[in-house]
Amino acid sequence: MVSRRTPMPPRKLQNSAAFYDVDGTLIRTNIVHSFAYYAARQPSLYRSVKETVRTAFSVPMFLAADKISRKWFNELFYKRYEGVSEDRLVVLAEELFEDVIKPAIYPGARDLIEESRRAGCRQVLLSGALDFTLEPLARYLRVDDYIANRLEFSDGYATGKLGKPFIAGATKAQVIRDYASKHGIDLAQSYAYSDSYSDYPMLAVCGRPTAVNADYRLRSVARSYDWPVIDLS
């Protein structure tokens, strides 16, 4: 792990937390990889091929939507889960973790979390991924809590809609505020980690932000504010 400044202090912090973005920060993959995994594992070979091809052709559309509005992207993207059974999604989530997510964890991710643990921070994953895909990762990393998007279900099948609040972009900052209020967390003494400029509000709401595997815009902002910049690869 390379850093311009040690991101965690040696002393114990009281009532503090460390909030981690996941995709691109702790792991190399993203929610499109997760959906592609589900698409390729349909009940029949024909449906698997059909959904895989459909997903591949949809990627440019997803990328365009993400650049325009993360909220629009979520609504467009998660619509693809409509009609899938909850049981199937939960069962495949464990296989998804073993096959896709676990091998994609950055080498330095566990060390960063261990620093947080030794400093006495409550460790929280914060992701726009779905809760059942994030749960195995949270368990593996032994974090204290995780916050993720939730699909709505009707009679055991996904409606294609997300429950509120949406976990994306600027909304992460409010989610962190609400979480801190509920758990008595002092945000001025808390840490936030992300790779993307779109998470600037999430980083800015905490007193100790760190840019991790940062994109160009976030790296520039981090240098302007003298935030730590680290690389977990």
Secondary structure, DSSP 8 states (H G I E B T S, - for coil): -EESS-SS-SS--SS-EEEE--BTTTBS--HHHHHHHHHT--SSHHHHHHHHHHHHHHHHHHHHHHHH-HHHHHHHHHGGGTT-BHHHHHHHHHHHIIIIIGGGB-TTHHHHHHHHHHTT-EEEEEEEEEHHHHHHHHHHHT-SEEEEE-EEEETTEEEEEE-SS--STTHHHHHHHHHHHHHT--GGG-EEEES-GGGHHHHHTSSEEEEES--HHHHHHHHHHT--EEE--
